[in-house]
Amino acid sequence: MKRSQFIHYTAATGAALLLQPLSSLANKHTSKIKLVIVGTGHRGSGFWTQSLLKNFGAYAELVGLCDHNPGRVNHVKKTLNVNCPVFTSFDDMLKNTQPDYVIVTTTDSTHDEFIIKALEAGIDVITEKPMTTDETKCADIIAAEKKSGKKVTVAFNYRHSVHNMQLKEILHSNRIGKITSVDFNWYLNVHHGADYFRRWHGLKKFSNSLFVHKSTHHFDLLNWWLNAEPVEVSAYGSLDHYGKNNSFRGTNCRSCEHKSGCKFYWDITKDERLTNLYVKNEQYDGYHRDGCVYRNEIDVFDKMSAQILYANGVVANYSLTTYSPYEGWQIAFNGINGRIETWEDIPYLQKLPEDQSKKHAVEMSNADDALPGEVREILLMENFAGKQEVFTTPKIKGGHGGGDIRMQRRIFVDKNDNPYNCMAGTRDGAMSILIGIAARKSIELKRPVRISELTEMVPMANRF
């Protein structure tokens, strides 16, 4: 078996932040990029404010914070120690600030409202994934962007991970010839997976299912890796584990009489940050961050699989499990001349984290360090060659495999650094959510759903 250290894009540029202090990236600017945030929950107040200002404060500044919850938005301002106004009205924030970007980190079902209002005000937008939740809102965003002449950036941070960028480059090299099929399996452990059912994500009216909220990440990676767009989706899904599938339930963990006998009991008060963000501000909106995973109102699928037909003829088989004992993923690309496989955190293929309950928190941290002696591997096998080749890159401690910090750097610092078109826009955002929307409709209609049923855009066999 031949082992190769990756020496092209990832080592030369993509992993540069492993070697170069962030402070050394700063240069002299006459003015900073002005940002406003709508949605100051966990992601908005962490990655898009605290981490952003820490790493790229030389380039960007906050000029406004907005949240419908006044207690939370005021707490976030105090915690960040920033001198900017706070708002509970998005319209008021747009009238009273002059931002270069609006960053949208609200519940998925409201993304379209804030994206469109920002575009109509002549402001560029950065939105968390998914871009929106249904095909009508998707069309409205695309139309508003076209009319405004401004730009929407969709924050697909997984594209920017060192591992995923390496895989993209190897696929681009065409070593295995024309790709015909893909097998993609994603596993959420019982800690991280259950958390989606504690929150608003467990209701279709807010998330349009995890096929849209969570799998959007994965569908976008497939689209980007394959450089193609979907034409048809056939899916299966059901709610088998959470929601109504239990003999007891409560409203939220803190008030539940069954806490002593529930394996999913979670004491949010042991997390100071989440307590300050949510528990201390429940009186303003009634939202429980520690909702019961067995609530009867939960109506999203917790078991999902989909088969996706692409415009270039590739068939992708995808599954998402939300109650696995471990968290990780594995993928295989089958080509005319060979096969490429890779994985993250599969127990029989590599060392597992010691504590699965803390794995997601570590991944979402601000760390960008390579773990000593640990690597990600990509296995390439050519037909009839009689050999295997393994490519390696450093395993990054946090931030979606190094994707978080690299994406922010490309947005705010190195705007011309766009390897393999990794910066995502509205078309990328649309094609990823349309797979999830089609999957949900396929389950409900009990038939395959064509992407042409959902959009006027014609899927491309070669995106770039």
Secondary structure as the mmCIF struct_conf table of DSSP 4:
data_model
#
loop_
_struct_conf.conf_type_id
_struct_conf.id
_struct_conf.beg_label_comp_id
_struct_conf.beg_label_asym_id
_struct_conf.beg_label_seq_id
_struct_conf.end_label_comp_id
_struct_conf.end_label_asym_id
_struct_conf.end_label_seq_id
STRN STRN1 LYS A 2 GLN A 5
BEND BEND1 HIS A 8 HIS A 8
HELX_RH_AL_P HELX_RH_AL_P1 TYR A 9 TYR A 9
HELX_RH_PI_P HELX_RH_PI_P1 THR A 10 GLY A 14
TURN_TY1_P TURN_TY1_P1 ALA A 15 ALA A 15
HELX_RH_AL_P HELX_RH_AL_P2 ALA A 16 LEU A 19
BEND BEND2 GLN A 20 GLN A 20
HELX_RH_3T_P HELX_RH_3T_P1 LEU A 22 LEU A 25
BEND BEND3 THR A 30 SER A 31
HELX_LH_PP_P HELX_LH_PP_P1 LYS A 32 LYS A 32
STRN STRN2 ILE A 33 VAL A 38
BEND BEND4 GLY A 41 GLY A 41
HELX_RH_AL_P HELX_RH_AL_P3 HIS A 42 SER A 45
HELX_RH_PI_P HELX_RH_PI_P2 GLY A 46 SER A 51
HELX_RH_AL_P HELX_RH_AL_P4 LEU A 52 PHE A 56
TURN_TY1_P TURN_TY1_P2 GLY A 57 TYR A 59
STRN STRN3 ALA A 60 CYS A 66
BEND BEND5 HIS A 68 HIS A 68
HELX_RH_AL_P HELX_RH_AL_P5 PRO A 70 LEU A 80
TURN_TY1_P TURN_TY1_P3 ASN A 81 ASN A 81
STRN STRN4 VAL A 86 PHE A 87
BEND BEND6 THR A 88 THR A 88
HELX_RH_AL_P HELX_RH_AL_P6 PHE A 90 ASN A 96
BEND BEND7 ASP A 100 ASP A 100
STRN STRN5 TYR A 101 VAL A 104
BEND BEND8 THR A 106 THR A 106
HELX_RH_3T_P HELX_RH_3T_P2 ASP A 108 THR A 110
HELX_RH_AL_P HELX_RH_AL_P7 HIS A 111 GLU A 120
TURN_TY1_P TURN_TY1_P4 ALA A 121 GLY A 122
STRN STRN6 ASP A 124 GLU A 128
BEND BEND9 LYS A 129 MET A 131
BEND BEND10 THR A 133 ASP A 134
HELX_RH_AL_P HELX_RH_AL_P8 GLU A 135 SER A 148
STRN STRN7 VAL A 152 ALA A 155
HELX_RH_3T_P HELX_RH_3T_P3 ASN A 157 HIS A 160
BEND BEND11 SER A 161 SER A 161
HELX_RH_AL_P HELX_RH_AL_P9 VAL A 162 HIS A 172
TURN_TY1_P TURN_TY1_P5 SER A 173 ILE A 176
BEND BEND12 LYS A 178 LYS A 178
STRN STRN8 ILE A 179 ASN A 189
TURN_TY1_P TURN_TY1_P6 VAL A 190 HIS A 191
HELX_RH_AL_P HELX_RH_AL_P10 HIS A 192 ARG A 198
BEND BEND13 ARG A 199 ARG A 199
HELX_RH_3T_P HELX_RH_3T_P4 TRP A 200 GLY A 202
BEND BEND14 LEU A 203 LEU A 203
HELX_RH_AL_P HELX_RH_AL_P11 LYS A 204 SER A 207
BEND BEND15 ASN A 208 ASN A 208
HELX_RH_AL_P HELX_RH_AL_P12 LEU A 210 HIS A 213
TURN_TY1_P TURN_TY1_P7 LYS A 214 LYS A 214
HELX_RH_AL_P HELX_RH_AL_P13 SER A 215 LEU A 226
TURN_TY1_P TURN_TY1_P8 ASN A 227 ASN A 227
STRN STRN9 PRO A 230 SER A 238
BEND BEND16 HIS A 241 TYR A 242
TURN_TY1_P TURN_TY1_P9 GLY A 243 LYS A 244
BEND BEND17 ASN A 245 SER A 247
BEND BEND18 THR A 251 THR A 251
STRN STRN10 ASN A 252 ASN A 252
TURN_TY1_P TURN_TY1_P10 CYS A 253 SER A 255
TURN_TY1_P TURN_TY1_P11 GLU A 257 HIS A 258
HELX_RH_3T_P HELX_RH_3T_P5 LYS A 259 GLY A 261
TURN_TY1_P TURN_TY1_P12 LYS A 263 PHE A 264
HELX_RH_3T_P HELX_RH_3T_P6 ILE A 268 LYS A 270
HELX_RH_AL_P HELX_RH_AL_P14 GLU A 272 LEU A 277
TURN_TY1_P TURN_TY1_P13 TYR A 278 TYR A 278
HELX_RH_3T_P HELX_RH_3T_P7 VAL A 279 ASN A 281
HELX_RH_AL_P HELX_RH_AL_P15 GLU A 282 ASP A 285
TURN_TY1_P TURN_TY1_P14 ARG A 289 ASP A 290
STRN STRN11 GLY A 291 GLY A 291
TURN_TY1_P TURN_TY1_P15 VAL A 293 TYR A 294
TURN_TY1_P TURN_TY1_P16 ASN A 296 GLU A 297
BEND BEND19 VAL A 300 VAL A 300
BEND BEND20 ASP A 302 ASP A 302
STRN STRN12 LYS A 303 TYR A 310
TURN_TY1_P TURN_TY1_P17 ALA A 311 ASN A 312
BEND BEND21 GLY A 313 GLY A 313
STRN STRN13 VAL A 315 SER A 324
BEND BEND22 PRO A 325 TYR A 326
STRN STRN14 GLY A 328 GLY A 335
TURN_TY1_P TURN_TY1_P18 ILE A 336 ASN A 337
STRN STRN15 GLY A 338 GLU A 344
BEND BEND23 ASP A 345 ASP A 345
TURN_TY1_P TURN_TY1_P19 PRO A 347 LEU A 349
BEND BEND24 GLN A 350 GLN A 350
HELX_LH_PP_P HELX_LH_PP_P2 LYS A 351 PRO A 353
BEND BEND25 GLU A 354 GLU A 354
HELX_RH_3T_P HELX_RH_3T_P8 GLN A 356 LYS A 358
HELX_RH_AL_P HELX_RH_AL_P16 LYS A 359 GLU A 363
TURN_TY1_P TURN_TY1_P20 MET A 364 MET A 364
BEND BEND26 SER A 365 ASN A 366
HELX_LH_PP_P HELX_LH_PP_P3 ASP A 369 ASP A 369
STRN STRN16 ALA A 370 GLU A 382
TURN_TY1_P TURN_TY1_P21 ASN A 383 ALA A 385
STRN STRN17 GLN A 388 ILE A 396
BEND BEND27 LYS A 397 GLY A 398
HELX_RH_AL_P HELX_RH_AL_P17 GLY A 399 PHE A 412
TURN_TY1_P TURN_TY1_P22 VAL A 413 VAL A 413
TURN_TY1_P TURN_TY1_P23 LYS A 415 ASN A 416
HELX_RH_3T_P HELX_RH_3T_P9 PRO A 419 ASN A 421
BEND BEND28 MET A 423 MET A 423
STRN STRN18 ALA A 424 ALA A 424
HELX_RH_AL_P HELX_RH_AL_P18 THR A 426 LEU A 445
TURN_TY1_P TURN_TY1_P24 LYS A 446 LYS A 446
BEND BEND29 ARG A 447 ARG A 447
STRN STRN19 VAL A 449 ARG A 450
HELX_RH_3T_P HELX_RH_3T_P10 ILE A 451 GLU A 453
TURN_TY1_P TURN_TY1_P25 LEU A 454 LEU A 454
BEND BEND30 GLU A 456 MET A 457
HELX_LH_PP_P HELX_LH_PP_P4 VAL A 458 MET A 460
BEND BEND31 ALA A 461 ASN A 462
#
